[in-house]
Amino acid sequence: MTPTPMDCEEARRWLRFASQTLASLRADLEQGFYNWACFKAQQAAELALKAIVRALGLPGHGHSLPSLWREAVEHCGDLGELHGCTVTLNQYYIPPRYPYAWPGDVSPEELYTREDAERARECAQRIYRAVEGCLGECL
């Protein structure tokens, strides 16, 4: 079986956006916007995983990190140990952004802590670094 060639320009484009999202996450963390930092960690991981998936010519639709991980790990075994991070970050797609995701009269900004945001950032950074390593031929 011949390996699928990588579209390096597409990989760089998605990874560049993931890097910018990580920078934005850091700014939210510093300002105490922990719910937004958690969401942006999910987004950075999604964009990084899509760098691989899209570079392989796959559609990479949706926002499910475990699904994107399954597609990406077939090309990049170094992502194998990061499934737990994809599951954790997947929880930060909707709840940090929408009050209707929570019962009662609370809002997302009340429900996330610095520790939540730091754990999310660490997972996003681990995924980003693994994707960088996988895309080394393109970067």
N, CA, C and O atoms as CSV, one atom per row, in Angstrom:
chain,resi,resn,atom,element,x,y,z
A,1,MET,N,N,0.839,-1.176,0.000
A,1,MET,CA,C,0.000,0.000,0.000
A,1,MET,C,C,0.891,1.249,0.000
A,1,MET,O,O,1.798,1.368,0.824
A,2,THR,N,N,0.636,2.148,-0.898
A,2,THR,CA,C,1.402,3.381,-1.011
A,2,THR,C,C,0.873,4.407,-0.018
A,2,THR,O,O,-0.336,4.634,0.044
A,3,PRO,N,N,1.763,5.036,0.765
A,3,PRO,CA,C,1.289,6.047,1.710
A,3,PRO,C,C,0.680,7.245,0.964
A,3,PRO,O,O,1.124,7.620,-0.121
A,4,THR,N,N,-0.326,7.814,1.572
A,4,THR,CA,C,-0.962,8.997,0.997
A,4,THR,C,C,-0.006,10.179,1.114
A,4,THR,O,O,0.510,10.453,2.197
A,5,PRO,N,N,0.233,10.882,0.006
A,5,PRO,CA,C,1.115,12.055,0.097
A,5,PRO,C,C,0.431,13.171,0.890
A,5,PRO,O,O,-0.789,13.330,0.854
A,6,MET,N,N,1.241,13.922,1.591
A,6,MET,CA,C,0.733,15.029,2.411
A,6,MET,C,C,0.689,16.313,1.580
A,6,MET,O,O,1.613,16.602,0.819
A,7,ASP,N,N,-0.370,17.061,1.729
A,7,ASP,CA,C,-0.460,18.409,1.167
A,7,ASP,C,C,0.122,19.339,2.234
A,7,ASP,O,O,-0.585,19.784,3.139
A,8,CYS,N,N,1.400,19.621,2.116
A,8,CYS,CA,C,2.116,20.361,3.159
A,8,CYS,C,C,1.596,21.784,3.332
A,8,CYS,O,O,1.563,22.296,4.451
A,9,GLU,N,N,1.197,22.414,2.261
A,9,GLU,CA,C,0.661,23.777,2.384
A,9,GLU,C,C,-0.612,23.765,3.225
A,9,GLU,O,O,-0.811,24.637,4.071
A,10,GLU,N,N,-1.465,22.787,2.992
A,10,GLU,CA,C,-2.705,22.668,3.772
A,10,GLU,C,C,-2.380,22.382,5.240
A,10,GLU,O,O,-3.004,22.949,6.136
A,11,ALA,N,N,-1.420,21.518,5.480
A,11,ALA,CA,C,-1.006,21.207,6.857
A,11,ALA,C,C,-0.511,22.462,7.560
A,11,ALA,O,O,-0.903,22.735,8.694
A,12,ARG,N,N,0.344,23.220,6.898
A,12,ARG,CA,C,0.882,24.447,7.508
A,12,ARG,C,C,-0.219,25.462,7.788
A,12,ARG,O,O,-0.211,26.136,8.818
A,13,ARG,N,N,-1.159,25.562,6.864
A,13,ARG,CA,C,-2.259,26.521,7.040
A,13,ARG,C,C,-3.070,26.207,8.298
A,13,ARG,O,O,-3.353,27.109,9.085
A,14,TRP,N,N,-3.441,24.961,8.495
A,14,TRP,CA,C,-4.223,24.574,9.670
A,14,TRP,C,C,-3.397,24.677,10.946
A,14,TRP,O,O,-3.902,25.110,11.981
A,15,LEU,N,N,-2.137,24.285,10.875
A,15,LEU,CA,C,-1.289,24.341,12.064
A,15,LEU,C,C,-1.003,25.784,12.479
A,15,LEU,O,O,-0.903,26.081,13.669
A,16,ARG,N,N,-0.872,26.666,11.512
A,16,ARG,CA,C,-0.672,28.093,11.809
A,16,ARG,C,C,-1.874,28.640,12.589
A,16,ARG,O,O,-1.706,29.395,13.546
A,17,PHE,N,N,-3.069,28.259,12.178
A,17,PHE,CA,C,-4.283,28.724,12.868
A,17,PHE,C,C,-4.373,28.113,14.269
A,17,PHE,O,O,-4.822,28.771,15.208
A,18,ALA,N,N,-3.949,26.859,14.407
A,18,ALA,CA,C,-3.919,26.224,15.730
A,18,ALA,C,C,-2.963,26.973,16.651
A,18,ALA,O,O,-3.272,27.182,17.825
A,19,SER,N,N,-1.808,27.377,16.131
A,19,SER,CA,C,-0.836,28.126,16.921
A,19,SER,C,C,-1.408,29.471,17.371
A,19,SER,O,O,-1.228,29.872,18.521
A,20,GLN,N,N,-2.087,30.156,16.476
A,20,GLN,CA,C,-2.713,31.429,16.831
A,20,GLN,C,C,-3.781,31.225,17.907
A,20,GLN,O,O,-3.924,32.052,18.807
A,21,THR,N,N,-4.513,30.148,17.814
A,21,THR,CA,C,-5.552,29.850,18.810
A,21,THR,C,C,-4.924,29.572,20.169
A,21,THR,O,O,-5.466,29.988,21.192
A,22,LEU,N,N,-3.795,28.877,20.197
A,22,LEU,CA,C,-3.086,28.653,21.461
A,22,LEU,C,C,-2.626,29.983,22.066
A,22,LEU,O,O,-2.692,30.161,23.283
A,23,ALA,N,N,-2.167,30.902,21.242
A,23,ALA,CA,C,-1.756,32.218,21.745
A,23,ALA,C,C,-2.953,32.963,22.328
A,23,ALA,O,O,-2.835,33.622,23.362
A,24,SER,N,N,-4.076,32.862,21.680
A,24,SER,CA,C,-5.292,33.502,22.171
A,24,SER,C,C,-5.746,32.874,23.496
A,24,SER,O,O,-6.217,33.566,24.398
A,25,LEU,N,N,-5.594,31.559,23.587
A,25,LEU,CA,C,-5.909,30.836,24.831
A,25,LEU,C,C,-5.064,31.384,25.976
A,25,LEU,O,O,-5.577,31.624,27.069
A,26,ARG,N,N,-3.781,31.581,25.730
A,26,ARG,CA,C,-2.898,32.104,26.785
A,26,ARG,C,C,-3.367,33.479,27.260
A,26,ARG,O,O,-3.336,33.768,28.457
A,27,ALA,N,N,-3.797,34.316,26.337
A,27,ALA,CA,C,-4.288,35.647,26.706
A,27,ALA,C,C,-5.552,35.535,27.556
A,27,ALA,O,O,-5.703,36.267,28.534
A,28,ASP,N,N,-6.458,34.633,27.196
A,28,ASP,CA,C,-7.676,34.433,27.994
A,28,ASP,C,C,-7.336,33.911,29.384
A,28,ASP,O,O,-7.938,34.330,30.373
A,29,LEU,N,N,-6.385,33.011,29.460
A,29,LEU,CA,C,-5.962,32.467,30.751
A,29,LEU,C,C,-5.402,33.577,31.642
A,29,LEU,O,O,-5.724,33.652,32.827
A,30,GLU,N,N,-4.573,34.425,31.068
A,30,GLU,CA,C,-3.998,35.539,31.833
A,30,GLU,C,C,-5.070,36.525,32.308
A,30,GLU,O,O,-4.938,37.110,33.383
A,31,GLN,N,N,-6.113,36.709,31.527
A,31,GLN,CA,C,-7.180,37.646,31.873
A,31,GLN,C,C,-8.257,37.025,32.773
A,31,GLN,O,O,-9.160,37.724,33.234
A,32,GLY,N,N,-8.162,35.732,33.017
A,32,GLY,CA,C,-9.139,35.077,33.878
A,32,GLY,C,C,-10.403,34.626,33.157
A,32,GLY,O,O,-11.412,34.342,33.802
A,33,PHE,N,N,-10.362,34.558,31.842
A,33,PHE,CA,C,-11.502,34.082,31.058
A,33,PHE,C,C,-11.354,32.572,30.859
A,33,PHE,O,O,-11.074,32.092,29.760
A,34,TYR,N,N,-11.549,31.850,31.945
A,34,TYR,CA,C,-11.229,30.433,31.962
A,34,TYR,C,C,-12.148,29.606,31.069
A,34,TYR,O,O,-11.700,28.634,30.461
A,35,ASN,N,N,-13.419,29.974,30.981
A,35,ASN,CA,C,-14.312,29.230,30.093
A,35,ASN,C,C,-13.852,29.367,28.648
A,35,ASN,O,O,-13.870,28.390,27.899
A,36,TRP,N,N,-13.441,30.568,28.247
A,36,TRP,CA,C,-12.977,30.774,26.875
A,36,TRP,C,C,-11.642,30.072,26.640
A,36,TRP,O,O,-11.395,29.559,25.548
A,37,ALA,N,N,-10.794,30.046,27.641
A,37,ALA,CA,C,-9.521,29.332,27.506
A,37,ALA,C,C,-9.776,27.837,27.280
A,37,ALA,O,O,-9.098,27.209,26.467
A,38,CYS,N,N,-10.746,27.271,27.995
A,38,CYS,CA,C,-11.081,25.856,27.810
A,38,CYS,C,C,-11.610,25.603,26.398
A,38,CYS,O,O,-11.218,24.635,25.745
A,39,PHE,N,N,-12.497,26.475,25.937
A,39,PHE,CA,C,-13.020,26.324,24.574
A,39,PHE,C,C,-11.892,26.434,23.545
A,39,PHE,O,O,-11.830,25.647,22.601
A,40,LYS,N,N,-11.020,27.396,23.728
A,40,LYS,CA,C,-9.939,27.584,22.762
A,40,LYS,C,C,-8.944,26.428,22.789
A,40,LYS,O,O,-8.310,26.142,21.773
A,41,ALA,N,N,-8.796,25.765,23.921
A,41,ALA,CA,C,-7.965,24.562,23.963
A,41,ALA,C,C,-8.577,23.491,23.071
A,41,ALA,O,O,-7.871,22.815,22.323
A,42,GLN,N,N,-9.894,23.343,23.156
A,42,GLN,CA,C,-10.585,22.388,22.277
A,42,GLN,C,C,-10.359,22.777,20.818
A,42,GLN,O,O,-10.059,21.925,19.982
A,43,GLN,N,N,-10.503,24.063,20.517
A,43,GLN,CA,C,-10.352,24.539,19.149
A,43,GLN,C,C,-8.926,24.332,18.634
A,43,GLN,O,O,-8.734,23.898,17.499
A,44,ALA,N,N,-7.939,24.637,19.453
A,44,ALA,CA,C,-6.544,24.470,19.033
A,44,ALA,C,C,-6.254,23.002,18.722
A,44,ALA,O,O,-5.583,22.692,17.737
A,45,ALA,N,N,-6.759,22.106,19.561
A,45,ALA,CA,C,-6.558,20.676,19.310
A,45,ALA,C,C,-7.281,20.256,18.036
A,45,ALA,O,O,-6.742,19.487,17.241
A,46,GLU,N,N,-8.485,20.751,17.841
A,46,GLU,CA,C,-9.248,20.427,16.629
A,46,GLU,C,C,-8.498,20.896,15.378
A,46,GLU,O,O,-8.359,20.146,14.411
A,47,LEU,N,N,-8.029,22.114,15.405
A,47,LEU,CA,C,-7.310,22.660,14.251
A,47,LEU,C,C,-6.017,21.894,13.985
A,47,LEU,O,O,-5.664,21.647,12.831
A,48,ALA,N,N,-5.316,21.521,15.045
A,48,ALA,CA,C,-4.077,20.759,14.880
A,48,ALA,C,C,-4.367,19.384,14.270
A,48,ALA,O,O,-3.685,18.963,13.336
A,49,LEU,N,N,-5.371,18.691,14.794
A,49,LEU,CA,C,-5.711,17.379,14.236
A,49,LEU,C,C,-6.170,17.501,12.792
A,49,LEU,O,O,-5.866,16.645,11.961
A,50,LYS,N,N,-6.899,18.561,12.499
A,50,LYS,CA,C,-7.349,18.770,11.122
A,50,LYS,C,C,-6.180,19.090,10.204
A,50,LYS,O,O,-6.282,18.887,8.995
A,51,ALA,N,N,-5.085,19.579,10.739
A,51,ALA,CA,C,-3.894,19.806,9.910
A,51,ALA,C,C,-3.440,18.494,9.279
A,51,ALA,O,O,-3.049,18.462,8.112
A,52,ILE,N,N,-3.492,17.424,10.048
A,52,ILE,CA,C,-3.114,16.116,9.510
A,52,ILE,C,C,-4.196,15.592,8.577
A,52,ILE,O,O,-3.925,15.212,7.438
A,53,VAL,N,N,-5.415,15.578,9.076
A,53,VAL,CA,C,-6.527,14.979,8.330
A,53,VAL,C,C,-6.715,15.675,6.985
A,53,VAL,O,O,-6.827,15.020,5.949
A,54,ARG,N,N,-6.749,17.000,7.010
A,54,ARG,CA,C,-6.950,17.765,5.765
A,54,ARG,C,C,-5.748,17.632,4.828
A,54,ARG,O,O,-5.916,17.586,3.610
A,55,ALA,N,N,-4.556,17.571,5.381
A,55,ALA,CA,C,-3.364,17.411,4.550
A,55,ALA,C,C,-3.340,16.057,3.853
A,55,ALA,O,O,-2.696,15.895,2.817
A,56,LEU,N,N,-4.038,15.093,4.422
A,56,LEU,CA,C,-4.149,13.777,3.800
A,56,LEU,C,C,-5.266,13.718,2.769
A,56,LEU,O,O,-5.477,12.685,2.133
A,57,GLY,N,N,-5.983,14.831,2.605
A,57,GLY,CA,C,-7.061,14.882,1.625
A,57,GLY,C,C,-8.388,14.358,2.133
A,57,GLY,O,O,-9.321,14.156,1.357
A,58,LEU,N,N,-8.474,14.135,3.449
A,58,LEU,CA,C,-9.726,13.677,4.041
A,58,LEU,C,C,-10.573,14.883,4.409
A,58,LEU,O,O,-10.031,15.962,4.646
A,59,PRO,N,N,-11.902,14.724,4.463
A,59,PRO,CA,C,-12.762,15.881,4.712
A,59,PRO,C,C,-12.556,16.538,6.083
A,59,PRO,O,O,-12.582,17.764,6.187
A,60,GLY,N,N,-12.355,15.751,7.115
A,60,GLY,CA,C,-12.134,16.332,8.441
A,60,GLY,C,C,-13.276,17.207,8.904
A,60,GLY,O,O,-13.052,18.264,9.495
A,61,HIS,N,N,-14.484,16.783,8.645
A,61,HIS,CA,C,-15.651,17.572,9.071
A,61,HIS,C,C,-15.969,17.294,10.531
A,61,HIS,O,O,-15.597,16.259,11.084
A,62,GLY,N,N,-16.654,18.227,11.128
A,62,GLY,CA,C,-17.127,18.046,12.490
A,62,GLY,C,C,-16.142,18.546,13.520
A,62,GLY,O,O,-15.064,19.048,13.204
A,63,HIS,N,N,-16.552,18.391,14.761
A,63,HIS,CA,C,-15.784,18.941,15.872
A,63,HIS,C,C,-15.425,17.889,16.910
A,63,HIS,O,O,-14.888,18.223,17.966
A,64,SER,N,N,-15.711,16.629,16.626
A,64,SER,CA,C,-15.421,15.560,17.580
A,64,SER,C,C,-13.933,15.248,17.566
A,64,SER,O,O,-13.407,14.710,16.591
A,65,LEU,N,N,-13.266,15.589,18.653
A,65,LEU,CA,C,-11.826,15.335,18.724
A,65,LEU,C,C,-11.487,13.849,18.690
A,65,LEU,O,O,-10.542,13.465,18.002
A,66,PRO,N,N,-12.229,12.989,19.413
A,66,PRO,CA,C,-11.899,11.564,19.303
A,66,PRO,C,C,-12.036,11.037,17.868
A,66,PRO,O,O,-11.253,10.186,17.447
A,67,SER,N,N,-13.016,11.534,17.121
A,67,SER,CA,C,-13.180,11.097,15.724
A,67,SER,C,C,-12.016,11.582,14.865
A,67,SER,O,O,-11.461,10.815,14.079
A,68,LEU,N,N,-11.647,12.846,15.012
A,68,LEU,CA,C,-10.518,13.384,14.256
A,68,LEU,C,C,-9.229,12.669,14.652
A,68,LEU,O,O,-8.382,12.387,13.804
A,69,TRP,N,N,-9.087,12.379,15.941
A,69,TRP,CA,C,-7.911,11.651,16.427
A,69,TRP,C,C,-7.812,10.286,15.746
A,69,TRP,O,O,-6.734,9.878,15.315
A,70,ARG,N,N,-8.951,9.579,15.653
A,70,ARG,CA,C,-8.937,8.250,15.017
A,70,ARG,C,C,-8.451,8.341,13.574
A,70,ARG,O,O,-7.709,7.474,13.111
A,71,GLU,N,N,-8.866,9.386,12.862
A,71,GLU,CA,C,-8.401,9.563,11.483
A,71,GLU,C,C,-6.908,9.894,11.443
A,71,GLU,O,O,-6.167,9.352,10.623
A,72,ALA,N,N,-6.479,10.778,12.325
A,72,ALA,CA,C,-5.091,11.246,12.318
A,72,ALA,C,C,-4.124,10.175,12.803
A,72,ALA,O,O,-3.014,10.070,12.282
A,73,VAL,N,N,-4.526,9.379,13.789
A,73,VAL,CA,C,-3.604,8.409,14.388
A,73,VAL,C,C,-3.229,7.311,13.389
A,73,VAL,O,O,-2.189,6.668,13.536
A,74,GLU,N,N,-4.060,7.097,12.385
A,74,GLU,CA,C,-3.714,6.112,11.354
A,74,GLU,C,C,-2.462,6.540,10.585
A,74,GLU,O,O,-1.705,5.696,10.106
A,75,HIS,N,N,-2.251,7.836,10.470
A,75,HIS,CA,C,-1.073,8.348,9.778
A,75,HIS,C,C,0.073,8.628,10.760
A,75,HIS,O,O,1.250,8.519,10.416
A,76,CYS,N,N,-0.302,8.986,11.976
A,76,CYS,CA,C,0.696,9.438,12.937
A,76,CYS,C,C,0.529,8.695,14.252
A,76,CYS,O,O,-0.265,9.092,15.104
A,77,GLY,N,N,1.270,7.633,14.409
A,77,GLY,CA,C,1.178,6.819,15.621
A,77,GLY,C,C,1.553,7.554,16.892
A,77,GLY,O,O,1.148,7.144,17.980
A,78,ASP,N,N,2.327,8.645,16.779
A,78,ASP,CA,C,2.731,9.403,17.965
A,78,ASP,C,C,1.544,10.017,18.693
A,78,ASP,O,O,1.673,10.443,19.841
A,79,LEU,N,N,0.408,10.066,18.047
A,79,LEU,CA,C,-0.795,10.616,18.679
A,79,LEU,C,C,-1.496,9.593,19.565
A,79,LEU,O,O,-2.416,9.940,20.306
A,80,GLY,N,N,-1.071,8.349,19.493
A,80,GLY,CA,C,-1.752,7.263,20.184
A,80,GLY,C,C,-1.999,7.495,21.659
A,80,GLY,O,O,-3.068,7.163,22.171
A,81,GLU,N,N,-1.029,8.057,22.341
A,81,GLU,CA,C,-1.147,8.264,23.788
A,81,GLU,C,C,-2.045,9.449,24.147
A,81,GLU,O,O,-2.289,9.694,25.329
A,82,LEU,N,N,-2.531,10.174,23.169
A,82,LEU,CA,C,-3.280,11.405,23.439
A,82,LEU,C,C,-4.793,11.250,23.346
A,82,LEU,O,O,-5.520,12.244,23.376
A,83,HIS,N,N,-5.271,10.022,23.233
A,83,HIS,CA,C,-6.719,9.827,23.155
A,83,HIS,C,C,-7.425,10.427,24.367
A,83,HIS,O,O,-8.476,11.052,24.225
A,84,GLY,N,N,-6.856,10.243,25.556
A,84,GLY,CA,C,-7.469,10.802,26.769
A,84,GLY,C,C,-7.623,12.319,26.697
A,84,GLY,O,O,-8.626,12.866,27.155
A,85,CYS,N,N,-6.643,12.988,26.131
A,85,CYS,CA,C,-6.738,14.441,25.970
A,85,CYS,C,C,-7.860,14.809,25.014
A,85,CYS,O,O,-8.555,15.802,25.227
A,86,THR,N,N,-8.044,14.017,23.959
A,86,THR,CA,C,-9.128,14.349,23.030
A,86,THR,C,C,-10.487,14.196,23.702
A,86,THR,O,O,-11.405,14.975,23.445
A,87,VAL,N,N,-10.613,13.199,24.557
A,87,VAL,CA,C,-11.873,12.998,25.278
A,87,VAL,C,C,-12.123,14.157,26.252
A,87,VAL,O,O,-13.235,14.677,26.336
A,88,THR,N,N,-11.081,14.552,26.979
A,88,THR,CA,C,-11.202,15.669,27.917
A,88,THR,C,C,-11.573,16.950,27.192
A,88,THR,O,O,-12.525,17.628,27.576
A,89,LEU,N,N,-10.831,17.286,26.149
A,89,LEU,CA,C,-11.061,18.549,25.446
A,89,LEU,C,C,-12.385,18.554,24.691
A,89,LEU,O,O,-12.975,19.615,24.481
A,90,ASN,N,N,-12.849,17.397,24.289
A,90,ASN,CA,C,-14.117,17.316,23.563
A,90,ASN,C,C,-15.267,17.898,24.393
A,90,ASN,O,O,-16.246,18.398,23.838
A,91,GLN,N,N,-15.145,17.832,25.702
A,91,GLN,CA,C,-16.181,18.349,26.602
A,91,GLN,C,C,-16.241,19.870,26.610
A,91,GLN,O,O,-17.178,20.454,27.156
A,92,TYR,N,N,-15.254,20.508,26.013
A,92,TYR,CA,C,-15.173,21.968,26.050
A,92,TYR,C,C,-15.633,22.628,24.760
A,92,TYR,O,O,-15.311,23.791,24.515
A,93,TYR,N,N,-16.370,21.916,23.944
A,93,TYR,CA,C,-16.822,22.512,22.690
A,93,TYR,C,C,-18.054,23.410,22.894
A,93,TYR,O,O,-18.059,24.547,22.422
A,94,ILE,N,N,-19.065,22.938,23.568
A,94,ILE,CA,C,-20.291,23.743,23.744
A,94,ILE,C,C,-20.428,24.334,25.144
A,94,ILE,O,O,-20.668,25.537,25.247
A,95,PRO,N,N,-20.291,23.572,26.222
A,95,PRO,CA,C,-20.590,24.110,27.562
A,95,PRO,C,C,-19.870,25.399,27.966
A,95,PRO,O,O,-20.473,26.220,28.657
A,96,PRO,N,N,-18.604,25.619,27.569
A,96,PRO,CA,C,-17.970,26.875,27.997
A,96,PRO,C,C,-18.553,28.123,27.335
A,96,PRO,O,O,-18.308,29.243,27.783
A,97,ARG,N,N,-19.322,27.923,26.272
A,97,ARG,CA,C,-19.791,29.070,25.484
A,97,ARG,C,C,-21.258,29.417,25.672
A,97,ARG,O,O,-21.661,30.546,25.392
A,98,TYR,N,N,-22.060,28.479,26.136
A,98,TYR,CA,C,-23.507,28.705,26.129
A,98,TYR,C,C,-24.145,28.474,27.493
A,98,TYR,O,O,-24.008,27.388,28.056
A,99,PRO,N,N,-24.834,29.465,28.032
A,99,PRO,CA,C,-25.524,29.277,29.308
A,99,PRO,C,C,-26.571,28.155,29.265
A,99,PRO,O,O,-26.819,27.507,30.281
A,100,TYR,N,N,-27.183,27.922,28.104
A,100,TYR,CA,C,-28.203,26.873,28.034
A,100,TYR,C,C,-27.629,25.468,28.230
A,100,TYR,O,O,-28.378,24.508,28.411
A,101,ALA,N,N,-26.322,25.355,28.193
A,101,ALA,CA,C,-25.698,24.043,28.404
A,101,ALA,C,C,-25.675,23.658,29.875
A,101,ALA,O,O,-25.294,22.541,30.226
A,102,TRP,N,N,-26.083,24.580,30.731
A,102,TRP,CA,C,-26.030,24.362,32.180
A,102,TRP,C,C,-27.403,24.559,32.796
A,102,TRP,O,O,-28.140,25.461,32.397
A,103,PRO,N,N,-27.751,23.727,33.760
A,103,PRO,CA,C,-29.035,23.909,34.443
A,103,PRO,C,C,-28.989,25.116,35.390
A,103,PRO,O,O,-27.925,25.516,35.862
A,104,GLY,N,N,-30.140,25.665,35.643
A,104,GLY,CA,C,-30.228,26.753,36.614
A,104,GLY,C,C,-29.874,28.100,36.016
A,104,GLY,O,O,-29.934,28.313,34.805
A,105,ASP,N,N,-29.505,28.990,36.904
A,105,ASP,CA,C,-29.267,30.374,36.489
A,105,ASP,C,C,-27.781,30.732,36.468
A,105,ASP,O,O,-27.412,31.882,36.709
A,106,VAL,N,N,-26.941,29.754,36.181
A,106,VAL,CA,C,-25.502,30.030,36.121
A,106,VAL,C,C,-25.075,30.270,34.677
A,106,VAL,O,O,-25.758,29.888,33.726
A,107,SER,N,N,-23.937,30.908,34.555
A,107,SER,CA,C,-23.345,31.183,33.250
A,107,SER,C,C,-21.977,30.525,33.189
A,107,SER,O,O,-21.344,30.316,34.224
A,108,PRO,N,N,-21.514,30.195,31.990
A,108,PRO,CA,C,-20.230,29.487,31.870
A,108,PRO,C,C,-19.059,30.164,32.573
A,108,PRO,O,O,-18.182,29.482,33.103
A,109,GLU,N,N,-19.031,31.481,32.586
A,109,GLU,CA,C,-17.872,32.155,33.203
A,109,GLU,C,C,-17.767,31.875,34.698
A,109,GLU,O,O,-16.713,32.087,35.298
A,110,GLU,N,N,-18.847,31.403,35.297
A,110,GLU,CA,C,-18.842,31.089,36.732
A,110,GLU,C,C,-18.362,29.662,37.023
A,110,GLU,O,O,-18.088,29.326,38.175
A,111,LEU,N,N,-18.263,28.847,36.014
A,111,LEU,CA,C,-18.127,27.412,36.228
A,111,LEU,C,C,-16.752,26.830,35.924
A,111,LEU,O,O,-16.507,25.656,36.203
A,112,TYR,N,N,-15.863,27.622,35.365
A,112,TYR,CA,C,-14.551,27.120,34.994
A,112,TYR,C,C,-13.476,27.796,35.845
A,112,TYR,O,O,-13.552,28.985,36.154
A,113,THR,N,N,-12.487,27.008,36.205
A,113,THR,CA,C,-11.424,27.502,37.076
A,113,THR,C,C,-10.113,27.616,36.309
A,113,THR,O,O,-9.975,27.122,35.190
A,114,ARG,N,N,-9.181,28.266,36.931
A,114,ARG,CA,C,-7.835,28.365,36.348
A,114,ARG,C,C,-7.247,26.965,36.144
A,114,ARG,O,O,-6.590,26.703,35.137
A,115,GLU,N,N,-7.484,26.079,37.098
A,115,GLU,CA,C,-6.973,24.712,36.989
A,115,GLU,C,C,-7.578,24.002,35.778
A,115,GLU,O,O,-6.875,23.290,35.060
A,116,ASP,N,N,-8.891,24.194,35.547
A,116,ASP,CA,C,-9.525,23.612,34.355
A,116,ASP,C,C,-8.818,24.109,33.099
A,116,ASP,O,O,-8.464,23.324,32.219
A,117,ALA,N,N,-8.620,25.417,33.028
A,117,ALA,CA,C,-8.026,26.034,31.845
A,117,ALA,C,C,-6.577,25.594,31.659
A,117,ALA,O,O,-6.139,25.382,30.528
A,118,GLU,N,N,-5.839,25.456,32.734
A,118,GLU,CA,C,-4.439,25.034,32.621
A,118,GLU,C,C,-4.333,23.579,32.163
A,118,GLU,O,O,-3.473,23.237,31.351
A,119,ARG,N,N,-5.218,22.723,32.693
A,119,ARG,CA,C,-5.229,21.315,32.245
A,119,ARG,C,C,-5.597,21.235,30.762
A,119,ARG,O,O,-5.000,20.474,30.001
A,120,ALA,N,N,-6.586,22.031,30.370
A,120,ALA,CA,C,-7.009,22.042,28.967
A,120,ALA,C,C,-5.871,22.538,28.074
A,120,ALA,O,O,-5.617,21.968,27.013
A,121,ARG,N,N,-5.196,23.588,28.502
A,121,ARG,CA,C,-4.073,24.126,27.723
A,121,ARG,C,C,-2.976,23.069,27.571
A,121,ARG,O,O,-2.425,22.900,26.483
A,122,GLU,N,N,-2.664,22.370,28.639
A,122,GLU,CA,C,-1.626,21.340,28.584
A,122,GLU,C,C,-1.991,20.259,27.564
A,122,GLU,O,O,-1.144,19.834,26.778
A,123,CYS,N,N,-3.235,19.823,27.578
A,123,CYS,CA,C,-3.671,18.809,26.600
A,123,CYS,C,C,-3.563,19.356,25.179
A,123,CYS,O,O,-3.065,18.672,24.285
A,124,ALA,N,N,-4.021,20.568,24.974
A,124,ALA,CA,C,-3.966,21.167,23.632
A,124,ALA,C,C,-2.520,21.299,23.162
A,124,ALA,O,O,-2.216,21.029,22.000
A,125,GLN,N,N,-1.639,21.710,24.054
A,125,GLN,CA,C,-0.225,21.844,23.690
A,125,GLN,C,C,0.398,20.493,23.369
A,125,GLN,O,O,1.199,20.386,22.441
A,126,ARG,N,N,0.041,19.465,24.123
A,126,ARG,CA,C,0.565,18.124,23.856
A,126,ARG,C,C,0.120,17.635,22.475
A,126,ARG,O,O,0.910,17.056,21.729
A,127,ILE,N,N,-1.143,17.871,22.147
A,127,ILE,CA,C,-1.649,17.471,20.836
A,127,ILE,C,C,-0.941,18.272,19.744
A,127,ILE,O,O,-0.520,17.710,18.733
A,128,TYR,N,N,-0.812,19.568,19.944
A,128,TYR,CA,C,-0.153,20.427,18.958
A,128,TYR,C,C,1.285,19.959,18.704
A,128,TYR,O,O,1.710,19.834,17.555
A,129,ARG,N,N,2.024,19.702,19.781
A,129,ARG,CA,C,3.422,19.259,19.630
A,129,ARG,C,C,3.509,17.910,18.911
A,129,ARG,O,O,4.399,17.699,18.087
A,130,ALA,N,N,2.590,17.006,19.223
A,130,ALA,CA,C,2.597,15.698,18.553
A,130,ALA,C,C,2.295,15.852,17.067
A,130,ALA,O,O,2.898,15.178,16.232
A,131,VAL,N,N,1.369,16.731,16.745
A,131,VAL,CA,C,1.049,16.975,15.335
A,131,VAL,C,C,2.253,17.599,14.633
A,131,VAL,O,O,2.583,17.219,13.510
A,132,GLU,N,N,2.906,18.549,15.286
A,132,GLU,CA,C,4.124,19.146,14.717
A,132,GLU,C,C,5.159,18.062,14.398
A,132,GLU,O,O,5.765,18.058,13.327
A,133,GLY,N,N,5.344,17.152,15.344
A,133,GLY,CA,C,6.290,16.070,15.126
A,133,GLY,C,C,5.891,15.191,13.961
A,133,GLY,O,O,6.734,14.763,13.172
A,134,CYS,N,N,4.610,14.927,13.859
A,134,CYS,CA,C,4.101,14.098,12.769
A,134,CYS,C,C,4.267,14.789,11.420
A,134,CYS,O,O,4.554,14.141,10.414
A,135,LEU,N,N,4.089,16.087,11.405
A,135,LEU,CA,C,4.156,16.848,10.149
A,135,LEU,C,C,5.562,17.366,9.870
A,135,LEU,O,O,5.746,18.207,8.991
A,136,GLY,N,N,6.540,16.884,10.595
A,136,GLY,CA,C,7.904,17.367,10.448
A,136,GLY,C,C,8.359,17.481,9.012
A,136,GLY,O,O,9.077,18.416,8.657
A,137,GLU,N,N,7.951,16.542,8.185
A,137,GLU,CA,C,8.324,16.574,6.758
A,137,GLU,C,C,7.772,17.820,6.053
A,137,GLU,O,O,8.309,18.243,5.030
A,138,CYS,N,N,6.728,18.391,6.586
A,138,CYS,CA,C,6.062,19.532,5.944
A,138,CYS,C,C,6.470,20.877,6.539
A,138,CYS,O,O,6.293,21.914,5.900
A,139,LEU,N,N,7.009,20.868,7.744
A,139,LEU,CA,C,7.222,22.144,8.431
A,139,LEU,C,C,8.584,22.740,8.190
A,139,LEU,O,O,8.890,23.813,8.710
